[in-house]
Amino acid sequence: MKNRRDFIKKLGIGSFFAGITPFFNTPLLANFTKKKPLCDATTADAYGQGPFYTANAPQISNNMLASNSEPGDRLVISGTVYTNDCVNPISGALVDVWHADDQGNYDNVGYNLRGTLYTDSNGNYMYETILPGKYPLTPTQNRPSHIHLKASAAGHNNLTTQVYFENDIDIAADAAASITSGTYDATDRIISLTQNQTTG
């Protein structure tokens, strides 16, 4: 049991705590569950925003980052943006999200699988997308599946990071996802996925 990962999954300015929110009949849910009080600043990713960031992404409509026709396993990600004290949620925080399609390709011409959203009055956010595919770094190594997030809010430090997924076989060899201590510790940004049992 990886208790540390079960405590909290942090994604943002101070911390993003997230819980399962089965708004959609989709197979996979990001499982960011706060099990007990823990307040560590969310770490930035060693790769930063990476080479595939595109500025001025449009606002996500109807919580759908990926259209219904987008190939891939559907994924719902939800959470709450808190200040560094892990107590006060931040309303109106801007969350910029981007990732590859299920074949590991980024849309570098348009804005497919790129978008922004604002947290609600309780600091909550949620979007539906697909599980990103992988792309090769070398002939023998892929980047693990990951989602980029950039969070910002007036009066708070900005943060650019990436989240990875538990049991991904490419994490161990990845120069960013496998870091387990220090400024870029990715341990609490490796999140679990839970099958959604909602039907109908």
Backbone as CSV, one residue per row, in Angstrom:
resi,resn,N_x,N_y,N_z,CA_x,CA_y,CA_z,C_x,C_y,C_z
1,MET,0.850,-1.191,0.000,0.000,0.000,0.000,0.883,1.238,0.000
2,LYS,0.691,2.102,-0.967,1.514,3.284,-1.073,0.823,4.416,-0.333
3,ASN,0.947,4.396,1.000,0.175,5.320,1.832,0.448,6.770,1.500
4,ARG,1.707,7.090,1.198,2.036,8.483,0.944,1.226,9.007,-0.230
5,ARG,1.060,8.182,-1.244,0.306,8.612,-2.402,-1.177,8.687,-2.110
6,ASP,-1.637,7.964,-1.110,-3.050,7.988,-0.765,-3.417,9.208,0.086
7,PHE,-2.430,9.837,0.702,-2.731,10.967,1.576,-3.335,12.126,0.787
8,ILE,-2.642,12.514,-0.265,-3.021,13.725,-0.971,-2.358,13.715,-2.330
9,LYS,-3.051,14.206,-3.307,-2.471,14.357,-4.629,-2.525,15.841,-4.945
10,LYS,-1.375,16.449,-5.063,-1.276,17.882,-5.131,-0.918,18.326,-6.538
11,LEU,-1.598,19.348,-7.023,-1.387,19.759,-8.389,-1.226,21.257,-8.586
12,GLY,-1.216,22.090,-7.558,-1.355,23.490,-7.890,-0.561,24.489,-7.127
13,ILE,-1.114,25.671,-7.040,-0.443,26.840,-6.528,0.115,26.559,-5.142
14,GLY,-0.743,26.160,-4.261,-0.313,25.666,-2.974,-0.518,24.172,-3.018
15,SER,-1.741,23.772,-3.037,-2.057,22.356,-3.150,-3.400,22.196,-3.826
16,PHE,-3.527,21.169,-4.621,-4.810,20.779,-5.173,-5.199,19.496,-4.466
17,PHE,-6.277,19.501,-3.722,-6.819,18.265,-3.179,-7.972,17.886,-4.095
18,ALA,-8.073,16.650,-4.456,-9.159,16.285,-5.332,-9.837,15.027,-4.862
19,GLY,-11.105,14.937,-5.143,-11.853,13.750,-4.782,-12.597,13.216,-5.977
20,ILE,-12.986,11.971,-5.904,-13.716,11.375,-7.012,-15.044,12.081,-7.185
21,THR,-15.332,12.499,-8.383,-16.592,13.160,-8.686,-17.157,12.554,-9.959
22,PRO,-17.972,11.529,-9.841,-18.464,10.821,-11.023,-19.595,11.565,-11.733
23,PHE,-19.258,12.703,-12.340,-20.259,13.462,-13.054,-20.621,12.792,-14.375
24,PHE,-19.710,11.977,-14.902,-19.930,11.362,-16.194,-19.892,9.849,-16.070
25,ASN,-20.514,9.179,-17.007,-20.420,7.728,-17.075,-19.153,7.395,-17.863
26,THR,-18.031,7.494,-17.219,-16.741,7.289,-17.860,-15.965,6.232,-17.099
27,PRO,-15.039,5.549,-17.752,-14.401,4.407,-17.114,-13.326,4.731,-16.093
28,LEU,-12.675,5.872,-16.208,-11.543,6.152,-15.332,-11.722,7.476,-14.624
29,LEU,-11.366,7.496,-13.342,-11.419,8.724,-12.558,-10.079,8.939,-11.877
30,ALA,-9.571,10.156,-11.951,-8.360,10.469,-11.198,-8.703,10.406,-9.722
31,ASN,-7.942,9.636,-8.983,-8.257,9.380,-7.578,-7.292,10.161,-6.694
32,PHE,-7.610,11.432,-6.439,-6.799,12.257,-5.558,-7.557,12.385,-4.245
33,THR,-7.307,11.551,-3.281,-8.105,11.563,-2.066,-7.260,11.957,-0.867
34,LYS,-7.679,12.984,-0.164,-6.983,13.409,1.045,-7.379,12.478,2.183
35,LYS,-6.436,11.698,2.670,-6.725,10.734,3.721,-6.503,11.302,5.121
36,LYS,-5.547,12.224,5.259,-5.314,12.852,6.552,-4.605,14.171,6.307
37,PRO,-4.572,15.075,7.287,-3.968,16.374,7.048,-2.515,16.244,6.611
38,LEU,-2.206,16.924,5.550,-0.848,16.953,5.035,-0.747,18.193,4.175
39,CYS,0.266,18.980,4.407,0.352,20.210,3.648,1.788,20.436,3.222
40,ASP,2.105,19.986,2.053,3.391,20.262,1.433,3.112,21.021,0.153
41,ALA,3.961,21.980,-0.141,3.782,22.725,-1.384,3.891,21.770,-2.563
42,THR,3.026,21.965,-3.535,3.088,21.156,-4.737,4.401,21.400,-5.455
43,THR,5.022,20.343,-5.926,6.298,20.495,-6.618,6.094,20.814,-8.090
44,ALA,7.004,21.604,-8.611,7.051,21.826,-10.057,7.627,20.583,-10.712
45,ASP,7.393,20.430,-11.998,7.972,19.296,-12.710,9.334,19.687,-13.264
46,ALA,10.267,18.740,-13.274,11.627,19.014,-13.751,11.633,19.450,-15.214
47,TYR,10.653,18.999,-15.990,10.579,19.398,-17.399,9.816,20.701,-17.595
48,GLY,9.283,21.265,-16.515,8.518,22.498,-16.644,7.326,22.316,-17.554
49,GLN,7.057,23.308,-18.391,5.911,23.199,-19.282,6.230,22.359,-20.515
50,GLY,7.490,21.990,-20.691,7.859,21.161,-21.820,7.832,21.942,-23.127
51,PRO,8.168,21.294,-24.222,8.293,22.000,-25.507,6.975,22.169,-26.263
52,PHE,5.884,21.628,-25.741,4.642,21.601,-26.519,3.571,22.544,-25.977
53,TYR,3.938,23.481,-25.140,2.965,24.423,-24.606,2.550,25.423,-25.672
54,THR,1.267,25.742,-25.702,0.737,26.789,-26.568,-0.032,27.777,-25.712
55,ALA,0.334,29.038,-25.794,-0.331,30.068,-24.995,-1.732,30.347,-25.526
56,ASN,-2.525,30.975,-24.686,-3.859,31.467,-25.048,-4.828,30.364,-25.457
57,ALA,-4.760,29.235,-24.762,-5.721,28.165,-25.027,-7.125,28.641,-24.673
58,PRO,-8.127,28.163,-25.368,-9.504,28.603,-25.089,-10.020,28.034,-23.774
59,GLN,-11.067,28.665,-23.257,-11.693,28.156,-22.043,-12.431,26.857,-22.357
60,ILE,-12.314,25.891,-21.469,-12.971,24.602,-21.639,-14.487,24.798,-21.543
61,SER,-15.207,24.219,-22.485,-16.658,24.355,-22.529,-17.322,23.110,-21.954
62,ASN,-18.299,23.306,-21.082,-19.064,22.204,-20.487,-18.176,21.161,-19.823
63,ASN,-17.062,21.599,-19.274,-16.118,20.726,-18.572,-15.513,19.644,-19.461
64,MET,-15.552,19.824,-20.777,-15.078,18.805,-21.704,-13.803,19.274,-22.389
65,LEU,-12.661,18.835,-21.885,-11.403,19.131,-22.573,-11.311,18.304,-23.849
66,ALA,-11.694,17.029,-23.772,-11.711,16.148,-24.937,-13.145,16.016,-25.438
67,SER,-13.328,16.167,-26.728,-14.665,16.001,-27.293,-15.103,14.549,-27.171
68,ASN,-16.386,14.303,-27.323,-16.910,12.947,-27.240,-16.344,12.035,-28.315
69,SER,-15.886,12.617,-29.405,-15.350,11.816,-30.506,-13.847,11.568,-30.389
70,GLU,-13.215,12.130,-29.361,-11.767,11.960,-29.194,-11.457,10.509,-28.821
71,PRO,-10.603,9.816,-29.598,-10.258,8.429,-29.259,-9.492,8.351,-27.942
72,GLY,-9.689,7.258,-27.214,-8.940,7.033,-25.989,-9.836,6.700,-24.817
73,ASP,-9.229,6.261,-23.732,-9.950,5.963,-22.503,-10.364,7.259,-21.835
74,ARG,-11.637,7.394,-21.545,-12.147,8.624,-20.941,-11.650,8.750,-19.506
75,LEU,-11.412,9.985,-19.098,-10.825,10.284,-17.797,-11.474,11.530,-17.239
76,VAL,-11.872,11.493,-15.971,-12.398,12.675,-15.277,-11.394,13.081,-14.211
77,ILE,-11.010,14.334,-14.219,-10.105,14.862,-13.202,-10.815,16.000,-12.492
78,SER,-10.787,15.971,-11.169,-11.436,17.016,-10.391,-10.589,17.329,-9.179
79,GLY,-10.801,18.501,-8.625,-10.045,18.848,-7.437,-10.388,20.216,-6.909
80,THR,-9.630,20.654,-5.955,-9.796,21.951,-5.317,-8.435,22.619,-5.203
81,VAL,-8.380,23.876,-5.524,-7.142,24.641,-5.394,-7.146,25.336,-4.040
82,TYR,-6.097,25.084,-3.264,-5.936,25.697,-1.951,-4.697,26.583,-1.921
83,THR,-4.686,27.497,-0.964,-3.476,28.237,-0.669,-2.504,27.305,0.045
84,ASN,-1.298,27.785,0.300,-0.272,26.930,0.898,-0.614,26.444,2.299
85,ASP,-1.610,27.063,2.952,-1.986,26.582,4.279,-2.889,25.353,4.207
86,CYS,-3.277,24.960,3.002,-4.146,23.799,2.789,-5.512,23.959,3.442
87,VAL,-5.891,25.182,3.750,-7.164,25.441,4.415,-8.069,26.298,3.538
88,ASN,-7.521,27.336,2.954,-8.332,28.304,2.226,-8.356,28.000,0.732
89,PRO,-9.531,27.649,0.200,-9.624,27.416,-1.239,-9.508,28.728,-1.998
90,ILE,-9.030,28.660,-3.221,-8.866,29.844,-4.057,-9.930,29.824,-5.142
91,SER,-10.856,30.756,-5.061,-11.857,30.864,-6.122,-11.274,31.664,-7.280
92,GLY,-11.688,31.343,-8.474,-11.239,32.086,-9.649,-9.805,31.828,-10.058
93,ALA,-9.184,30.767,-9.549,-7.837,30.418,-9.994,-7.909,29.902,-11.425
94,LEU,-6.952,30.285,-12.237,-6.897,29.836,-13.622,-6.054,28.571,-13.708
95,VAL,-6.622,27.518,-14.284,-5.913,26.261,-14.483,-5.813,26.027,-15.993
96,ASP,-4.588,25.970,-16.487,-4.303,25.744,-17.909,-3.867,24.287,-18.043
97,VAL,-4.523,23.540,-18.923,-4.294,22.108,-19.048,-3.951,21.773,-20.501
98,TRP,-2.970,20.888,-20.699,-2.686,20.397,-22.046,-2.004,19.035,-21.971
99,HIS,-2.259,18.218,-22.980,-1.623,16.904,-23.019,-1.730,16.298,-24.415
100,ALA,-1.036,15.188,-24.609,-1.029,14.489,-25.887,-2.324,13.717,-26.099
101,ASP,-2.577,13.337,-27.354,-3.715,12.460,-27.633,-3.338,11.022,-27.296
102,ASP,-4.214,10.078,-27.589,-3.948,8.705,-27.153,-2.836,8.030,-27.949
103,GLN,-2.361,8.687,-29.011,-1.219,8.183,-29.778,0.086,8.882,-29.387
104,GLY,0.009,9.787,-28.400,1.198,10.492,-27.946,1.537,11.739,-28.731
105,ASN,0.601,12.224,-29.536,0.842,13.409,-30.364,0.151,14.639,-29.782
106,TYR,0.851,15.776,-29.821,0.275,17.047,-29.407,-0.251,17.788,-30.631
107,ASP,-1.334,18.518,-30.432,-1.825,19.419,-31.468,-1.025,20.712,-31.364
108,ASN,-0.066,20.888,-32.260,0.786,22.080,-32.219,0.333,23.143,-33.209
109,VAL,-0.832,22.926,-33.825,-1.384,23.900,-34.765,-2.624,24.557,-34.174
110,GLY,-3.485,23.729,-33.573,-4.705,24.241,-32.956,-4.697,24.030,-31.453
111,TYR,-5.870,23.801,-30.895,-5.997,23.702,-29.441,-6.671,22.418,-28.989
112,ASN,-6.570,21.359,-29.774,-7.152,20.102,-29.332,-6.430,19.605,-28.090
113,LEU,-7.185,19.204,-27.084,-6.675,18.733,-25.797,-5.840,19.801,-25.091
114,ARG,-6.247,21.034,-25.311,-5.665,22.194,-24.627,-6.817,23.079,-24.179
115,GLY,-6.759,23.572,-22.970,-7.818,24.454,-22.527,-7.559,25.021,-21.152
116,THR,-8.364,25.983,-20.788,-8.264,26.615,-19.475,-9.615,26.549,-18.786
117,LEU,-9.583,26.603,-17.464,-10.808,26.690,-16.679,-10.517,27.436,-15.386
118,TYR,-11.554,27.963,-14.783,-11.433,28.695,-13.531,-12.083,27.892,-12.412
119,THR,-11.493,27.967,-11.244,-12.105,27.310,-10.095,-13.361,28.070,-9.678
120,ASP,-14.300,27.339,-9.081,-15.555,27.958,-8.651,-15.370,28.658,-7.303
121,SER,-16.472,29.086,-6.705,-16.391,29.855,-5.459,-15.795,29.065,-4.307
122,ASN,-15.784,27.740,-4.423,-15.183,26.887,-3.402,-13.811,26.353,-3.812
123,GLY,-13.267,26.915,-4.865,-11.948,26.492,-5.326,-11.939,25.209,-6.131
124,ASN,-13.125,24.719,-6.504,-13.211,23.435,-7.200,-13.077,23.580,-8.709
125,TYR,-12.566,22.536,-9.325,-12.504,22.462,-10.780,-12.761,21.009,-11.181
126,MET,-13.150,20.804,-12.430,-13.360,19.452,-12.943,-13.368,19.509,-14.456
127,TYR,-12.778,18.503,-15.082,-12.871,18.396,-16.529,-12.793,16.934,-16.943
128,GLU,-13.356,16.655,-18.116,-13.282,15.317,-18.689,-12.355,15.345,-19.886
129,THR,-11.523,14.331,-20.007,-10.586,14.249,-21.117,-10.333,12.778,-21.429
130,ILE,-9.193,12.479,-22.034,-8.808,11.092,-22.285,-7.438,10.855,-21.648
131,LEU,-7.132,9.600,-21.403,-5.825,9.251,-20.870,-4.790,9.493,-21.958
132,PRO,-3.791,10.346,-21.709,-2.823,10.672,-22.759,-1.975,9.469,-23.159
133,GLY,-1.637,9.419,-24.433,-0.703,8.409,-24.912,0.733,8.813,-24.642
134,LYS,1.649,7.939,-24.997,3.082,8.171,-24.763,3.783,8.492,-26.072
135,TYR,4.926,9.165,-25.946,5.738,9.410,-27.132,7.186,9.044,-26.821
136,PRO,7.955,8.655,-27.826,9.316,8.168,-27.582,10.304,9.290,-27.305
137,LEU,11.182,9.048,-26.344,12.333,9.920,-26.102,13.566,9.376,-26.814
138,THR,13.686,8.067,-26.802,14.779,7.360,-27.465,14.162,6.137,-28.138
139,PRO,14.927,5.392,-28.919,14.372,4.174,-29.524,13.886,3.143,-28.511
140,THR,14.344,3.251,-27.275,13.960,2.246,-26.273,13.205,2.828,-25.079
141,GLN,12.952,4.125,-25.069,12.322,4.745,-23.904,11.233,5.723,-24.313
142,ASN,10.068,5.584,-23.672,8.959,6.517,-23.851,8.845,7.443,-22.656
143,ARG,8.322,8.634,-22.881,7.862,9.447,-21.759,6.611,8.789,-21.218
144,PRO,6.485,8.681,-19.884,5.242,8.125,-19.340,4.058,9.021,-19.679
145,SER,2.878,8.463,-19.624,1.666,9.242,-19.833,1.622,10.368,-18.804
146,HIS,1.266,11.566,-19.241,1.255,12.705,-18.313,0.338,13.807,-18.803
147,ILE,-0.090,14.619,-17.853,-0.908,15.803,-18.131,-0.196,17.016,-17.559
148,HIS,-0.103,18.061,-18.364,0.506,19.329,-17.938,-0.552,20.220,-17.303
149,LEU,-0.165,20.906,-16.238,-1.045,21.871,-15.588,-0.250,23.118,-15.226
150,LYS,-0.843,24.251,-15.481,-0.259,25.523,-15.063,-1.338,26.251,-14.280
151,ALA,-1.068,26.567,-13.021,-2.065,27.202,-12.157,-1.618,28.604,-11.767
152,SER,-2.553,29.544,-11.767,-2.220,30.910,-11.398,-3.431,31.583,-10.767
153,ALA,-3.143,32.523,-9.866,-4.188,33.323,-9.230,-3.535,34.591,-8.696
154,ALA,-4.259,35.676,-8.746,-3.735,36.950,-8.265,-3.301,36.834,-6.811
155,GLY,-2.114,37.337,-6.508,-1.614,37.319,-5.142,-0.960,36.017,-4.735
156,HIS,-0.822,35.065,-5.663,-0.218,33.772,-5.366,0.862,33.462,-6.404
157,ASN,1.811,32.638,-6.008,2.831,32.212,-6.954,2.218,31.291,-8.003
158,ASN,2.672,31.429,-9.239,2.249,30.516,-10.289,2.995,29.191,-10.142
159,LEU,2.409,28.145,-10.682,3.068,26.856,-10.662,2.803,26.124,-11.965
160,THR,3.857,25.546,-12.541,3.737,24.718,-13.738,4.231,23.328,-13.400
161,THR,3.397,22.330,-13.647,3.766,20.983,-13.240,3.159,19.959,-14.181
162,GLN,3.420,18.695,-13.906,2.850,17.583,-14.663,2.401,16.518,-13.675
163,VAL,1.343,15.801,-14.027,0.927,14.658,-13.225,1.111,13.396,-14.053
164,TYR,1.456,12.320,-13.357,1.705,11.020,-13.972,0.719,10.017,-13.376
165,PHE,0.785,8.771,-13.836,-0.205,7.792,-13.422,0.460,6.543,-12.868
166,GLU,-0.060,6.103,-11.721,0.470,4.933,-11.039,0.510,3.719,-11.959
167,ASN,1.526,2.880,-11.747,1.705,1.624,-12.486,2.122,1.823,-13.936
168,ASP,2.520,3.028,-14.298,3.042,3.267,-15.641,4.470,2.713,-15.692
169,ILE,4.732,1.788,-16.569,6.031,1.101,-16.607,7.163,2.010,-17.058
170,ASP,6.848,3.179,-17.625,7.901,4.083,-18.092,8.319,5.120,-17.050
171,ILE,7.676,5.127,-15.893,8.037,6.110,-14.864,9.451,5.890,-14.340
172,ALA,9.819,4.655,-14.085,11.097,4.366,-13.433,12.293,4.926,-14.200
173,ALA,12.217,4.967,-15.517,13.342,5.429,-16.325,13.212,6.894,-16.742
174,ASP,12.127,7.548,-16.335,11.895,8.916,-16.770,12.659,9.902,-15.897
175,ALA,13.302,10.859,-16.526,14.173,11.790,-15.806,13.416,12.752,-14.905
176,ALA,12.108,12.866,-15.082,11.324,13.753,-14.221,10.392,12.969,-13.315
177,ALA,9.651,12.034,-13.873,8.634,11.326,-13.096,9.221,10.449,-12.010
178,SER,10.477,10.029,-12.167,11.084,9.120,-11.192,11.809,9.834,-10.057
179,ILE,11.798,11.170,-10.057,12.452,11.920,-8.983,11.648,11.767,-7.701
180,THR,12.300,11.393,-6.611,11.577,11.101,-5.366,11.982,11.981,-4.190
181,SER,12.740,13.038,-4.439,13.074,13.962,-3.354,13.463,15.309,-3.942
182,GLY,13.406,16.331,-3.101,13.857,17.654,-3.513,12.798,18.473,-4.222
183,THR,13.261,19.506,-4.895,12.387,20.495,-5.521,11.402,19.892,-6.508
184,TYR,11.839,18.875,-7.234,11.007,18.307,-8.292,10.457,16.923,-7.939
185,ASP,10.380,16.635,-6.664,9.872,15.335,-6.222,8.498,15.068,-6.853
186,ALA,8.419,14.017,-7.646,7.177,13.704,-8.357,6.304,12.700,-7.622
187,THR,6.738,12.242,-6.460,6.043,11.152,-5.777,4.551,11.402,-5.620
188,ASP,4.173,12.578,-5.131,2.763,12.870,-4.882,2.054,13.415,-6.110
189,ARG,2.736,13.410,-7.242,2.100,13.776,-8.507,1.906,12.544,-9.396
190,ILE,2.157,11.380,-8.844,1.862,10.126,-9.531,0.545,9.626,-8.959
191,ILE,-0.497,9.750,-9.731,-1.846,9.563,-9.211,-2.432,8.219,-9.643
192,SER,-3.357,7.733,-8.839,-4.013,6.472,-9.148,-5.275,6.722,-9.960
193,LEU,-5.708,5.707,-10.670,-6.942,5.761,-11.445,-7.918,4.751,-10.891
194,THR,-9.170,5.142,-10.803,-10.218,4.278,-10.279,-11.286,4.086,-11.339
195,GLN,-11.711,2.852,-11.532,-12.790,2.582,-12.478,-14.082,3.174,-11.964
196,ASN,-14.767,3.907,-12.814,-16.050,4.492,-12.459,-17.129,3.422,-12.571
197,GLN,-17.850,3.197,-11.477,-18.893,2.180,-11.466,-20.267,2.738,-11.829
198,THR,-20.325,4.042,-12.125,-21.606,4.655,-12.471,-22.125,4.086,-13.779
199,THR,-23.385,3.819,-13.836,-23.993,3.324,-15.070,-25.220,4.154,-15.416
200,GLY,-25.646,4.020,-16.658,-26.867,4.707,-17.068,-26.592,6.067,-17.636
